[in-house]
């Protein structure tokens, strides 16, 4: 591990020197690539430098304990020794995590699909609530959200809703939301006061760029039509709705949220690229079944990942055994604690997997 860290330290010095060269500033592609590499390497090298400083401080403290006879100075040396030993252990763990292979999609924007499952109108109402939960969370992260597609029902629910999130590291956090979300509560229409269970599915896909997915125009049919629906923010009244049909996969995309046909077409193609890229990622995951098992709930869309129990005010994430009694806050977008716990569990599983292979 330390040989690799030394190589990364040398590489960072090389990048910093390259960035000083006049030619680099004139080549935007090269400049962006070097800046990204610098941003990736800096936290690793900073942690490694601190690690080396702490190791040197430990040696200095041990040397002082051998030579120093003054009791007060010896106590200070012992205290510093213990502090640095503790910090070295923390840094070793931090460095292992920093050196874990990064998901190449982590920095990408995302496209999120929410679909009502079992439970009829109650599932559609819950889908709308989860949509609002993500809106509030995105707002707390200062991410930009754009609606792509939405099918509403008259009582304020959504049969399905698709939206894009534009923000740094959006996929690295939102990817843990993929799966089946279950709600347990008494519906307003239930006269007997019985608790019903309903489900929705959430799919989080990294936004794919043209370089990730090439779409042959011969494989696409484009239809233009008037937007339709129950009204509200999801629908407009101009002849601008666009439907894409991808013949090889049978995927159909419908976009009607913008007033401009061109804007709806751009959104539809962005969603199609994301879906095709997601299919490719799923194939790779299936080919690496064992690696997929070591990840925390970022693969199988049929996996029940979370239960929202309204009578007891609790939310349980089944993948990591986490239960929180703050349902109101979570439904209002306060999901960072759950995401952080998923990230920590994912890292722990990957570290354990890496240690087994060594």
JOGI-V7791 format. One line per field, one symbol per residue. phi: phi as a letter, one per 30 degrees, with the letter a starting at -180 (. if undefined). A space follows every 50 residues. Layout:
# JOGI-V7791
phi->???
This chain:
# JOGI-V7791
phi->.dddddddddddddddddddddddddcddddddddddddddedddddddd edddddddddddddddcdcddddddddddddddddddddddddedddddd edddcedddbccccbdcdkhddddddedddededddddddcicccbdcaa bccdcjcbdaabbcccadieddcdddcdkccccbacddddddiddccbbb ccbcbddcceddbccdeddcccccaddbkdjiddbbccdbdbbcbcedci dccbbbdcdcddddddddddddeddddddddddddddcedddddcchcbd ddddcabccdecibbbcddbicbbcbeedddcjdcddddddddddddddd dddddddd
